[in-house]
Amino acid sequence: MRVGLYPGTFDPVTYGHLDIITRAASLVDRLVIGVAINRDKGPLFALEERVAMLEGETAAIAARTGIEIVVHPFENLLVDCARDVGAGIIVRGLRAVTDFEYEYQMVGMNRSLDPEIETVFLMAEIRYQAIASKLVKEIARLGGDVTKFVPAAVRRALLARLGR
Ligand code: ADP
């Protein structure tokens, strides 16, 4: 049984994340979505809200692909989280060159911490590649339309949180 771990902040989940999750589903039997607490990043949504949104949006992907998708909050080291959930693969999404430098360092560090865990990078479909949670929040805050970037329930949660 192949278990993959897809970690991130998911503040909030976007169509970019969901595209990566759908692609990862064809590589593993169980996909654990690791939701980092990430207090340093000052998330807009509380951990429980991010988890609930992910659960809501990934149920259909699990049903469609037949794999098990579990949403799992974590606060410890990524490699420890991978061991805890029995994952041999860490999945990350790559957008542009800007992601590369950071991801390159992460792989190097994680590999020295645990050489048994392999990191794989996936690229979203072209129309979802530019989506970033940070920009979605910025656009919503300034009154822009985020329909193309996030599912309807996430859009509603964003507008409610921003008092729009
Ligand atoms: P983090 O705080 O770890 O960067 P994010 O929630 O921003 O968490 O992203 C989680 C993962 O999803 C990262 O690997 C990121 O590169 C990837 N990702 C986010 N948006 C996209 C996208 N539009 N296309 C491809 N990968 C993406």
Backbone and ligand atoms as CSV (ligand in chain L), in Angstrom:
chain,resi,resn,atom,element,x,y,z
A,1,MET,N,N,0.847,-1.200,0.000
A,1,MET,CA,C,0.000,0.000,0.000
A,1,MET,C,C,0.882,1.249,0.000
A,2,ARG,N,N,0.735,2.070,-1.016
A,2,ARG,CA,C,1.529,3.290,-1.122
A,2,ARG,C,C,0.821,4.448,-0.433
A,3,VAL,N,N,1.539,5.057,0.502
A,3,VAL,CA,C,0.956,6.205,1.203
A,3,VAL,C,C,1.765,7.451,0.865
A,4,GLY,N,N,1.064,8.503,0.475
A,4,GLY,CA,C,1.724,9.776,0.158
A,4,GLY,C,C,1.295,10.847,1.150
A,5,LEU,N,N,2.203,11.780,1.384
A,5,LEU,CA,C,1.872,12.904,2.271
A,5,LEU,C,C,2.011,14.190,1.465
A,6,TYR,N,N,0.932,14.959,1.393
A,6,TYR,CA,C,0.975,16.246,0.689
A,6,TYR,C,C,0.838,17.345,1.745
A,7,PRO,N,N,1.961,17.962,2.123
A,7,PRO,CA,C,1.909,18.962,3.185
A,7,PRO,C,C,1.765,20.386,2.657
A,8,GLY,N,N,1.170,21.232,3.482
A,8,GLY,CA,C,1.052,22.642,3.104
A,8,GLY,C,C,0.316,23.416,4.180
A,9,THR,N,N,0.089,24.684,3.898
A,9,THR,CA,C,-0.638,25.514,4.852
A,9,THR,C,C,-2.126,25.548,4.484
A,10,PHE,N,N,-2.399,25.537,3.192
A,10,PHE,CA,C,-3.768,25.500,2.681
A,10,PHE,C,C,-4.637,26.596,3.312
A,11,ASP,N,N,-4.165,27.828,3.172
A,11,ASP,CA,C,-4.858,28.963,3.823
A,11,ASP,C,C,-5.366,29.950,2.776
A,12,PRO,N,N,-6.436,29.657,2.072
A,12,PRO,CA,C,-7.227,28.424,2.059
A,12,PRO,C,C,-6.859,27.552,0.866
A,13,VAL,N,N,-7.530,26.366,0.813
A,13,VAL,CA,C,-7.317,25.447,-0.316
A,13,VAL,C,C,-7.796,26.117,-1.614
A,14,THR,N,N,-7.011,25.929,-2.679
A,14,THR,CA,C,-7.338,26.530,-3.986
A,14,THR,C,C,-7.494,25.431,-5.040
A,15,TYR,N,N,-7.902,25.835,-6.232
A,15,TYR,CA,C,-7.977,24.870,-7.341
A,15,TYR,C,C,-6.585,24.336,-7.689
A,16,GLY,N,N,-5.539,25.103,-7.383
A,16,GLY,CA,C,-4.171,24.626,-7.622
A,16,GLY,C,C,-3.888,23.416,-6.743
A,17,HIS,N,N,-4.190,23.543,-5.442
A,17,HIS,CA,C,-4.001,22.416,-4.512
A,17,HIS,C,C,-4.833,21.206,-4.954
A,18,LEU,N,N,-6.098,21.472,-5.319
A,18,LEU,CA,C,-6.997,20.357,-5.653
A,18,LEU,C,C,-6.524,19.623,-6.905
A,19,ASP,N,N,-5.921,20.366,-7.827
A,19,ASP,CA,C,-5.364,19.744,-9.029
A,19,ASP,C,C,-4.192,18.823,-8.657
A,20,ILE,N,N,-3.343,19.301,-7.751
A,20,ILE,CA,C,-2.204,18.488,-7.306
A,20,ILE,C,C,-2.706,17.233,-6.572
A,21,ILE,N,N,-3.733,17.412,-5.752
A,21,ILE,CA,C,-4.303,16.273,-5.006
A,21,ILE,C,C,-4.849,15.232,-5.982
A,22,THR,N,N,-5.543,15.681,-7.019
A,22,THR,CA,C,-6.096,14.761,-8.013
A,22,THR,C,C,-4.968,14.007,-8.729
A,23,ARG,N,N,-3.902,14.719,-9.065
A,23,ARG,CA,C,-2.760,14.060,-9.733
A,23,ARG,C,C,-2.090,13.072,-8.794
A,24,ALA,N,N,-1.906,13.471,-7.534
A,24,ALA,CA,C,-1.244,12.596,-6.559
A,24,ALA,C,C,-2.063,11.323,-6.342
A,25,ALA,N,N,-3.384,11.451,-6.489
A,25,ALA,CA,C,-4.269,10.307,-6.267
A,25,ALA,C,C,-3.966,9.156,-7.223
A,26,SER,N,N,-3.382,9.469,-8.370
A,26,SER,CA,C,-3.080,8.384,-9.308
A,26,SER,C,C,-1.738,7.702,-8.981
A,27,LEU,N,N,-1.026,8.241,-7.996
A,27,LEU,CA,C,0.286,7.677,-7.652
A,27,LEU,C,C,0.267,6.863,-6.369
A,28,VAL,N,N,-0.740,7.070,-5.525
A,28,VAL,CA,C,-0.760,6.411,-4.210
A,28,VAL,C,C,-2.110,5.758,-3.936
A,29,ASP,N,N,-2.142,4.927,-2.895
A,29,ASP,CA,C,-3.400,4.295,-2.497
A,29,ASP,C,C,-4.091,5.114,-1.413
A,30,ARG,N,N,-3.259,5.759,-0.607
A,30,ARG,CA,C,-3.821,6.647,0.426
A,30,ARG,C,C,-3.035,7.950,0.389
A,31,LEU,N,N,-3.765,9.062,0.385
A,31,LEU,CA,C,-3.098,10.351,0.386
A,31,LEU,C,C,-3.454,11.085,1.674
A,32,VAL,N,N,-2.407,11.409,2.439
A,32,VAL,CA,C,-2.623,12.169,3.660
A,32,VAL,C,C,-2.301,13.628,3.343
A,33,ILE,N,N,-3.244,14.507,3.600
A,33,ILE,CA,C,-2.986,15.922,3.377
A,33,ILE,C,C,-2.581,16.511,4.725
A,34,GLY,N,N,-1.328,16.866,4.819
A,34,GLY,CA,C,-0.787,17.373,6.085
A,34,GLY,C,C,-1.001,18.876,6.165
A,35,VAL,N,N,-1.802,19.290,7.124
A,35,VAL,CA,C,-2.086,20.717,7.257
A,35,VAL,C,C,-1.202,21.293,8.358
A,36,ALA,N,N,-0.260,22.129,7.949
A,36,ALA,CA,C,0.678,22.703,8.911
A,36,ALA,C,C,-0.006,23.816,9.695
A,37,ILE,N,N,0.238,23.837,10.986
A,37,ILE,CA,C,-0.371,24.874,11.826
A,37,ILE,C,C,0.163,26.242,11.407
A,38,ASN,N,N,1.481,26.306,11.188
A,38,ASN,CA,C,2.134,27.507,10.645
A,38,ASN,C,C,1.736,28.834,11.284
A,39,ARG,N,N,1.915,28.912,12.570
A,39,ARG,CA,C,1.570,30.158,13.265
A,39,ARG,C,C,2.383,31.333,12.731
A,40,ASP,N,N,3.629,31.043,12.328
A,40,ASP,CA,C,4.515,32.107,11.834
A,40,ASP,C,C,3.942,32.830,10.627
A,41,LYS,N,N,3.214,32.078,9.794
A,41,LYS,CA,C,2.665,32.658,8.582
A,41,LYS,C,C,1.425,33.501,8.856
A,42,GLY,N,N,0.944,33.489,10.122
A,42,GLY,CA,C,-0.247,34.263,10.479
A,42,GLY,C,C,-1.420,33.940,9.583
A,43,PRO,N,N,-1.866,32.668,9.583
A,43,PRO,CA,C,-2.925,32.267,8.656
A,43,PRO,C,C,-4.234,33.030,8.877
A,44,LEU,N,N,-4.973,33.240,7.788
A,44,LEU,CA,C,-6.276,33.918,7.862
A,44,LEU,C,C,-7.309,32.994,8.491
A,45,PHE,N,N,-7.202,31.697,8.161
A,45,PHE,CA,C,-8.146,30.721,8.686
A,45,PHE,C,C,-7.494,29.864,9.767
A,46,ALA,N,N,-8.276,29.567,10.798
A,46,ALA,CA,C,-7.790,28.703,11.875
A,46,ALA,C,C,-7.553,27.301,11.309
A,47,LEU,N,N,-6.720,26.546,11.980
A,47,LEU,CA,C,-6.396,25.192,11.534
A,47,LEU,C,C,-7.665,24.374,11.267
A,48,GLU,N,N,-8.627,24.442,12.210
A,48,GLU,CA,C,-9.856,23.650,12.082
A,48,GLU,C,C,-10.634,24.052,10.830
A,49,GLU,N,N,-10.611,25.346,10.518
A,49,GLU,CA,C,-11.334,25.813,9.330
A,49,GLU,C,C,-10.651,25.320,8.053
A,50,ARG,N,N,-9.320,25.360,8.054
A,50,ARG,CA,C,-8.577,24.893,6.870
A,50,ARG,C,C,-8.805,23.401,6.657
A,51,VAL,N,N,-8.808,22.661,7.773
A,51,VAL,CA,C,-9.042,21.214,7.704
A,51,VAL,C,C,-10.453,20.931,7.167
A,52,ALA,N,N,-11.447,21.650,7.709
A,52,ALA,CA,C,-12.838,21.420,7.296
A,52,ALA,C,C,-13.026,21.728,5.810
A,53,MET,N,N,-12.404,22.807,5.338
A,53,MET,CA,C,-12.537,23.154,3.920
A,53,MET,C,C,-11.915,22.071,3.042
A,54,LEU,N,N,-10.732,21.578,3.463
A,54,LEU,CA,C,-10.067,20.515,2.695
A,54,LEU,C,C,-10.908,19.243,2.685
A,55,GLU,N,N,-11.482,18.903,3.833
A,55,GLU,CA,C,-12.307,17.688,3.897
A,55,GLU,C,C,-13.494,17.816,2.956
A,56,GLY,N,N,-14.110,19.005,2.988
A,56,GLY,CA,C,-15.267,19.236,2.116
A,56,GLY,C,C,-14.909,19.113,0.642
A,57,GLU,N,N,-13.760,19.663,0.264
A,57,GLU,CA,C,-13.389,19.691,-1.157
A,57,GLU,C,C,-12.763,18.391,-1.661
A,58,THR,N,N,-12.192,17.594,-0.760
A,58,THR,CA,C,-11.500,16.384,-1.239
A,58,THR,C,C,-12.389,15.135,-1.233
A,59,ALA,N,N,-13.561,15.234,-0.592
A,59,ALA,CA,C,-14.459,14.065,-0.535
A,59,ALA,C,C,-14.796,13.589,-1.950
A,60,ALA,N,N,-15.076,14.527,-2.836
A,60,ALA,CA,C,-15.449,14.167,-4.210
A,60,ALA,C,C,-14.267,13.536,-4.948
A,61,ILE,N,N,-13.049,14.022,-4.671
A,61,ILE,CA,C,-11.863,13.462,-5.351
A,61,ILE,C,C,-11.660,12.017,-4.901
A,62,ALA,N,N,-11.857,11.776,-3.595
A,62,ALA,CA,C,-11.711,10.413,-3.063
A,62,ALA,C,C,-12.741,9.494,-3.711
A,63,ALA,N,N,-13.967,9.978,-3.826
A,63,ALA,CA,C,-15.037,9.164,-4.415
A,63,ALA,C,C,-14.739,8.882,-5.884
A,64,ARG,N,N,-14.240,9.892,-6.575
A,64,ARG,CA,C,-13.982,9.762,-8.012
A,64,ARG,C,C,-12.801,8.841,-8.317
A,65,THR,N,N,-11.760,8.944,-7.492
A,65,THR,CA,C,-10.532,8.200,-7.796
A,65,THR,C,C,-10.465,6.857,-7.076
A,66,GLY,N,N,-11.280,6.692,-6.040
A,66,GLY,CA,C,-11.283,5.438,-5.290
A,66,GLY,C,C,-10.144,5.312,-4.291
A,67,ILE,N,N,-9.356,6.376,-4.106
A,67,ILE,CA,C,-8.310,6.291,-3.088
A,67,ILE,C,C,-8.812,6.929,-1.788
A,68,GLU,N,N,-8.097,6.622,-0.733
A,68,GLU,CA,C,-8.474,7.180,0.565
A,68,GLU,C,C,-7.753,8.518,0.740
A,69,ILE,N,N,-8.475,9.536,1.122
A,69,ILE,CA,C,-7.846,10.835,1.372
A,69,ILE,C,C,-8.121,11.227,2.827
A,70,VAL,N,N,-7.054,11.482,3.564
A,70,VAL,CA,C,-7.184,11.810,4.977
A,70,VAL,C,C,-6.576,13.195,5.210
A,71,VAL,N,N,-7.273,14.040,5.922
A,71,VAL,CA,C,-6.733,15.367,6.227
A,71,VAL,C,C,-6.193,15.331,7.658
A,72,HIS,N,N,-4.909,15.672,7.790
A,72,HIS,CA,C,-4.204,15.422,9.052
A,72,HIS,C,C,-3.402,16.654,9.478
A,73,PRO,N,N,-3.841,17.358,10.531
A,73,PRO,CA,C,-3.068,18.514,10.995
A,73,PRO,C,C,-1.750,18.059,11.608
A,74,PHE,N,N,-0.693,18.845,11.439
A,74,PHE,CA,C,0.562,18.460,12.090
A,74,PHE,C,C,1.365,19.694,12.491
A,75,GLU,N,N,2.170,19.495,13.531
A,75,GLU,CA,C,2.952,20.616,14.041
A,75,GLU,C,C,4.417,20.230,14.184
A,76,ASN,N,N,4.710,18.954,13.956
A,76,ASN,CA,C,6.093,18.490,14.138
A,76,ASN,C,C,6.868,18.560,12.823
A,77,LEU,N,N,8.043,18.010,12.809
A,77,LEU,CA,C,8.863,17.977,11.599
A,77,LEU,C,C,8.155,17.197,10.499
A,78,LEU,N,N,8.328,17.663,9.267
A,78,LEU,CA,C,7.668,16.993,8.148
A,78,LEU,C,C,8.046,15.511,8.045
A,79,VAL,N,N,9.333,15.199,8.185
A,79,VAL,CA,C,9.738,13.780,8.069
A,79,VAL,C,C,9.153,12.942,9.214
A,80,ASP,N,N,8.973,13.555,10.374
A,80,ASP,CA,C,8.357,12.825,11.492
A,80,ASP,C,C,6.877,12.594,11.217
A,81,CYS,N,N,6.252,13.609,10.635
A,81,CYS,CA,C,4.834,13.474,10.276
A,81,CYS,C,C,4.693,12.352,9.247
A,82,ALA,N,N,5.612,12.323,8.257
A,82,ALA,CA,C,5.565,11.274,7.231
A,82,ALA,C,C,5.688,9.899,7.889
A,83,ARG,N,N,6.612,9.767,8.833
A,83,ARG,CA,C,6.780,8.481,9.535
A,83,ARG,C,C,5.517,8.136,10.320
A,84,ASP,N,N,4.954,9.148,11.011
A,84,ASP,CA,C,3.740,8.917,11.821
A,84,ASP,C,C,2.600,8.348,10.981
A,85,VAL,N,N,2.461,8.862,9.763
A,85,VAL,CA,C,1.325,8.419,8.946
A,85,VAL,C,C,1.709,7.284,7.986
A,86,GLY,N,N,2.953,6.842,8.075
A,86,GLY,CA,C,3.416,5.719,7.249
A,86,GLY,C,C,3.619,6.079,5.784
A,87,ALA,N,N,3.950,7.354,5.518
A,87,ALA,CA,C,4.125,7.783,4.125
A,87,ALA,C,C,5.567,7.616,3.662
A,88,GLY,N,N,5.750,7.041,2.471
A,88,GLY,CA,C,7.084,6.897,1.896
A,88,GLY,C,C,7.352,7.968,0.855
A,89,ILE,N,N,6.305,8.699,0.514
A,89,ILE,CA,C,6.411,9.730,-0.526
A,89,ILE,C,C,5.857,11.048,-0.002
A,90,ILE,N,N,6.628,12.101,-0.221
A,90,ILE,CA,C,6.115,13.444,0.069
A,90,ILE,C,C,5.796,14.083,-1.282
A,91,VAL,N,N,4.609,14.620,-1.403
A,91,VAL,CA,C,4.188,15.253,-2.655
A,91,VAL,C,C,4.221,16.767,-2.467
A,92,ARG,N,N,4.827,17.460,-3.425
A,92,ARG,CA,C,4.784,18.923,-3.406
A,92,ARG,C,C,4.396,19.402,-4.789
A,93,GLY,N,N,3.802,20.575,-4.848
A,93,GLY,CA,C,3.456,21.152,-6.139
A,93,GLY,C,C,4.537,22.149,-6.510
A,94,LEU,N,N,4.810,22.262,-7.798
A,94,LEU,CA,C,5.784,23.259,-8.246
A,94,LEU,C,C,5.053,24.229,-9.163
A,95,ARG,N,N,5.204,25.498,-8.853
A,95,ARG,CA,C,4.612,26.489,-9.741
A,95,ARG,C,C,5.711,27.013,-10.643
A,96,ALA,N,N,6.325,28.107,-10.254
A,96,ALA,CA,C,7.341,28.686,-11.130
A,96,ALA,C,C,8.728,28.458,-10.556
A,97,VAL,N,N,9.687,29.072,-11.171
A,97,VAL,CA,C,11.075,28.983,-10.734
A,97,VAL,C,C,11.197,29.446,-9.279
A,98,THR,N,N,10.319,30.371,-8.907
A,98,THR,CA,C,10.364,30.930,-7.557
A,98,THR,C,C,10.180,29.870,-6.478
A,99,ASP,N,N,9.384,28.833,-6.767
A,99,ASP,CA,C,9.188,27.753,-5.790
A,99,ASP,C,C,10.439,26.883,-5.681
A,100,PHE,N,N,11.202,26.841,-6.763
A,100,PHE,CA,C,12.256,25.843,-6.877
A,100,PHE,C,C,13.328,25.925,-5.795
A,101,GLU,N,N,13.834,27.117,-5.575
A,101,GLU,CA,C,14.935,27.327,-4.632
A,101,GLU,C,C,14.592,26.769,-3.240
A,102,TYR,N,N,13.415,27.158,-2.760
A,102,TYR,CA,C,12.962,26.732,-1.444
A,102,TYR,C,C,12.747,25.215,-1.396
A,103,GLU,N,N,12.104,24.681,-2.432
A,103,GLU,CA,C,11.807,23.247,-2.471
A,103,GLU,C,C,13.109,22.434,-2.549
A,104,TYR,N,N,14.077,22.955,-3.294
A,104,TYR,CA,C,15.366,22.313,-3.469
A,104,TYR,C,C,16.058,22.149,-2.106
A,105,GLN,N,N,16.004,23.213,-1.316
A,105,GLN,CA,C,16.606,23.164,0.018
A,105,GLN,C,C,15.872,22.189,0.927
A,106,MET,N,N,14.535,22.234,0.841
A,106,MET,CA,C,13.711,21.352,1.673
A,106,MET,C,C,14.026,19.887,1.406
A,107,VAL,N,N,14.129,19.531,0.111
A,107,VAL,CA,C,14.419,18.138,-0.230
A,107,VAL,C,C,15.767,17.727,0.349
A,108,GLY,N,N,16.752,18.612,0.202
A,108,GLY,CA,C,18.097,18.319,0.701
A,108,GLY,C,C,18.091,18.088,2.203
A,109,MET,N,N,17.432,18.972,2.923
A,109,MET,CA,C,17.385,18.861,4.381
A,109,MET,C,C,16.589,17.629,4.813
A,110,ASN,N,N,15.419,17.441,4.194
A,110,ASN,CA,C,14.593,16.295,4.566
A,110,ASN,C,C,15.287,14.981,4.250
A,111,ARG,N,N,16.044,14.978,3.159
A,111,ARG,CA,C,16.757,13.753,2.783
A,111,ARG,C,C,17.831,13.415,3.799
A,112,SER,N,N,18.492,14.450,4.335
A,112,SER,CA,C,19.487,14.103,5.360
A,112,SER,C,C,18.815,13.680,6.659
A,113,LEU,N,N,17.603,14.179,6.903
A,113,LEU,CA,C,16.900,13.769,8.122
A,113,LEU,C,C,16.352,12.344,7.982
A,114,ASP,N,N,15.870,12.017,6.782
A,114,ASP,CA,C,15.342,10.672,6.538
A,114,ASP,C,C,15.520,10.292,5.069
A,115,PRO,N,N,16.604,9.533,4.763
A,115,PRO,CA,C,16.902,9.180,3.366
A,115,PRO,C,C,15.891,8.229,2.723
A,116,GLU,N,N,15.013,7.656,3.533
A,116,GLU,CA,C,14.048,6.679,2.989
A,116,GLU,C,C,12.840,7.341,2.338
A,117,ILE,N,N,12.632,8.599,2.670
A,117,ILE,CA,C,11.437,9.266,2.148
A,117,ILE,C,C,11.772,10.012,0.861
A,118,GLU,N,N,10.997,9.746,-0.176
A,118,GLU,CA,C,11.231,10.361,-1.486
A,118,GLU,C,C,10.246,11.516,-1.696
A,119,THR,N,N,10.741,12.629,-2.237
A,119,THR,CA,C,9.829,13.751,-2.525
A,119,THR,C,C,9.559,13.787,-4.022
A,120,VAL,N,N,8.298,13.893,-4.389
A,120,VAL,CA,C,7.973,14.015,-5.813
A,120,VAL,C,C,7.287,15.362,-6.057
A,121,PHE,N,N,7.556,15.939,-7.218
A,121,PHE,CA,C,6.978,17.242,-7.561
A,121,PHE,C,C,6.002,17.090,-8.708
A,122,LEU,N,N,4.873,17.723,-8.544
A,122,LEU,CA,C,3.856,17.674,-9.588
A,122,LEU,C,C,3.531,19.096,-10.030
A,123,MET,N,N,3.155,19.238,-11.282
A,123,MET,CA,C,2.756,20.554,-11.776
A,123,MET,C,C,1.276,20.541,-12.101
A,124,ALA,N,N,0.609,21.602,-11.689
A,124,ALA,CA,C,-0.833,21.700,-11.939
A,124,ALA,C,C,-1.080,21.996,-13.413
A,125,GLU,N,N,-2.316,21.775,-13.822
A,125,GLU,CA,C,-2.740,22.145,-15.167
A,125,GLU,C,C,-2.449,23.637,-15.369
A,126,ILE,N,N,-2.127,24.000,-16.583
A,126,ILE,CA,C,-1.661,25.346,-16.877
A,126,ILE,C,C,-2.538,26.459,-16.276
A,127,ARG,N,N,-3.875,26.305,-16.390
A,127,ARG,CA,C,-4.754,27.394,-15.906
A,127,ARG,C,C,-4.756,27.530,-14.383
A,128,TYR,N,N,-4.238,26.516,-13.684
A,128,TYR,CA,C,-4.196,26.600,-12.219
A,128,TYR,C,C,-2.801,26.920,-11.694
A,129,GLN,N,N,-1.840,26.987,-12.592
A,129,GLN,CA,C,-0.446,27.106,-12.152
A,129,GLN,C,C,-0.112,28.388,-11.406
A,130,ALA,N,N,-0.769,29.462,-11.782
A,130,ALA,CA,C,-0.400,30.742,-11.171
A,130,ALA,C,C,-1.110,30.991,-9.837
A,131,ILE,N,N,-2.025,30.090,-9.473
A,131,ILE,CA,C,-2.822,30.347,-8.263
A,131,ILE,C,C,-1.988,30.160,-6.992
A,132,ALA,N,N,-2.055,31.149,-6.112
A,132,ALA,CA,C,-1.389,31.061,-4.814
A,132,ALA,C,C,-2.364,31.578,-3.755
A,133,SER,N,N,-2.465,30.843,-2.638
A,133,SER,CA,C,-3.398,31.253,-1.566
A,133,SER,C,C,-3.186,32.702,-1.168
A,134,LYS,N,N,-1.923,33.104,-1.104
A,134,LYS,CA,C,-1.591,34.447,-0.665
A,134,LYS,C,C,-2.237,35.504,-1.586
A,135,LEU,N,N,-2.144,35.270,-2.882
A,135,LEU,CA,C,-2.708,36.231,-3.839
A,135,LEU,C,C,-4.230,36.183,-3.854
A,136,VAL,N,N,-4.777,34.981,-3.664
A,136,VAL,CA,C,-6.237,34.850,-3.618
A,136,VAL,C,C,-6.783,35.697,-2.465
A,137,LYS,N,N,-6.106,35.639,-1.323
A,137,LYS,CA,C,-6.554,36.421,-0.150
A,137,LYS,C,C,-6.466,37.910,-0.442
A,138,GLU,N,N,-5.384,38.296,-1.099
A,138,GLU,CA,C,-5.165,39.697,-1.445
A,138,GLU,C,C,-6.255,40.198,-2.405
A,139,ILE,N,N,-6.556,39.396,-3.411
A,139,ILE,CA,C,-7.573,39.772,-4.400
A,139,ILE,C,C,-8.933,39.900,-3.727
A,140,ALA,N,N,-9.271,38.905,-2.874
A,140,ALA,CA,C,-10.567,38.937,-2.187
A,140,ALA,C,C,-10.655,40.159,-1.271
A,141,ARG,N,N,-9.562,40.459,-0.614
A,141,ARG,CA,C,-9.521,41.601,0.311
A,141,ARG,C,C,-9.796,42.908,-0.429
A,142,LEU,N,N,-9.307,42.989,-1.669
A,142,LEU,CA,C,-9.465,44.210,-2.458
A,142,LEU,C,C,-10.734,44.194,-3.316
A,143,GLY,N,N,-11.595,43.205,-3.062
A,143,GLY,CA,C,-12.887,43.184,-3.737
A,143,GLY,C,C,-12.888,42.515,-5.107
A,144,GLY,N,N,-11.816,41.826,-5.459
A,144,GLY,CA,C,-11.758,41.138,-6.752
A,144,GLY,C,C,-12.514,39.818,-6.723
A,145,ASP,N,N,-12.777,39.289,-7.920
A,145,ASP,CA,C,-13.523,38.041,-8.043
A,145,ASP,C,C,-12.570,36.841,-8.012
A,146,VAL,N,N,-12.765,35.949,-7.058
A,146,VAL,CA,C,-11.857,34.799,-6.923
A,146,VAL,C,C,-12.493,33.482,-7.411
A,147,THR,N,N,-13.621,33.618,-8.110
A,147,THR,CA,C,-14.354,32.436,-8.578
A,147,THR,C,C,-13.482,31.438,-9.331
A,148,LYS,N,N,-12.541,31.945,-10.119
A,148,LYS,CA,C,-11.718,31.044,-10.937
A,148,LYS,C,C,-10.604,30.374,-10.146
A,149,PHE,N,N,-10.393,30.812,-8.923
A,149,PHE,CA,C,-9.241,30.317,-8.154
A,149,PHE,C,C,-9.590,29.340,-7.033
A,150,VAL,N,N,-10.799,29.506,-6.472
A,150,VAL,CA,C,-11.186,28.647,-5.335
A,150,VAL,C,C,-12.620,28.143,-5.515
A,151,PRO,N,N,-12.949,26.974,-4.919
A,151,PRO,CA,C,-14.316,26.473,-4.978
A,151,PRO,C,C,-15.299,27.428,-4.282
A,152,ALA,N,N,-16.586,27.287,-4.620
A,152,ALA,CA,C,-17.617,28.214,-4.126
A,152,ALA,C,C,-17.647,28.318,-2.593
A,153,ALA,N,N,-17.533,27.191,-1.900
A,153,ALA,CA,C,-17.616,27.217,-0.433
A,153,ALA,C,C,-16.435,27.990,0.161
A,154,VAL,N,N,-15.270,27.855,-0.470
A,154,VAL,CA,C,-14.076,28.555,0.011
A,154,VAL,C,C,-14.235,30.055,-0.253
A,155,ARG,N,N,-14.795,30.378,-1.408
A,155,ARG,CA,C,-15.026,31.789,-1.753
A,155,ARG,C,C,-15.971,32.432,-0.729
A,156,ARG,N,N,-17.017,31.702,-0.374
A,156,ARG,CA,C,-17.974,32.225,0.611
A,156,ARG,C,C,-17.299,32.430,1.958
A,157,ALA,N,N,-16.463,31.477,2.351
A,157,ALA,CA,C,-15.757,31.577,3.638
A,157,ALA,C,C,-14.817,32.780,3.628
A,158,LEU,N,N,-14.172,32.998,2.486
A,158,LEU,CA,C,-13.246,34.134,2.353
A,158,LEU,C,C,-14.000,35.457,2.505
A,159,LEU,N,N,-15.124,35.566,1.779
A,159,LEU,CA,C,-15.891,36.816,1.825
A,159,LEU,C,C,-16.417,37.061,3.229
A,160,ALA,N,N,-16.874,35.999,3.895
A,160,ALA,CA,C,-17.402,36.136,5.254
A,160,ALA,C,C,-16.293,36.596,6.197
A,161,ARG,N,N,-15.103,35.977,6.056
A,161,ARG,CA,C,-13.990,36.313,6.940
A,161,ARG,C,C,-13.529,37.752,6.737
A,162,LEU,N,N,-13.603,38.213,5.492
A,162,LEU,CA,C,-13.126,39.555,5.183
A,162,LEU,C,C,-14.229,40.609,5.347
A,163,GLY,N,N,-15.404,40.118,5.794
A,163,GLY,CA,C,-16.524,41.037,6.048
A,163,GLY,C,C,-17.056,41.684,4.789
A,164,ARG,N,N,-17.072,40.912,3.684
A,164,ARG,CA,C,-17.587,41.477,2.422
A,164,ARG,C,C,-18.956,40.916,2.065
L,1,ADP,P1,P,3.341,26.008,1.946
L,1,ADP,O1,O,3.124,26.913,3.102
L,1,ADP,O2,O,3.978,24.706,2.300
L,1,ADP,O3,O,3.963,26.650,0.714
L,1,ADP,P2,P,0.845,26.010,0.487
L,1,ADP,O4,O,-0.492,25.711,1.057
L,1,ADP,O5,O,1.076,27.390,-0.008
L,1,ADP,O6,O,1.865,25.585,1.586
L,1,ADP,O7,O,1.154,25.003,-0.682
L,1,ADP,C1,C,1.242,23.619,-0.467
L,1,ADP,C2,C,1.876,22.953,-1.660
L,1,ADP,O8,O,1.059,23.127,-2.802
L,1,ADP,C3,C,3.247,23.509,-2.041
L,1,ADP,O9,O,4.028,22.438,-2.520
L,1,ADP,C4,C,2.936,24.463,-3.155
L,1,ADP,O10,O,4.038,24.638,-4.027
L,1,ADP,C5,C,1.792,23.717,-3.849
L,1,ADP,N1,N,0.934,24.601,-4.611
L,1,ADP,C6,C,0.187,25.630,-4.174
L,1,ADP,N2,N,-0.493,26.216,-5.172
L,1,ADP,C7,C,-0.134,25.546,-6.308
L,1,ADP,C8,C,-0.469,25.669,-7.703
L,1,ADP,N3,N,-1.271,26.632,-8.132
L,1,ADP,N4,N,0.099,24.807,-8.561
L,1,ADP,C9,C,0.937,23.850,-8.130
L,1,ADP,N5,N,1.300,23.672,-6.843
L,1,ADP,C10,C,0.766,24.504,-5.942
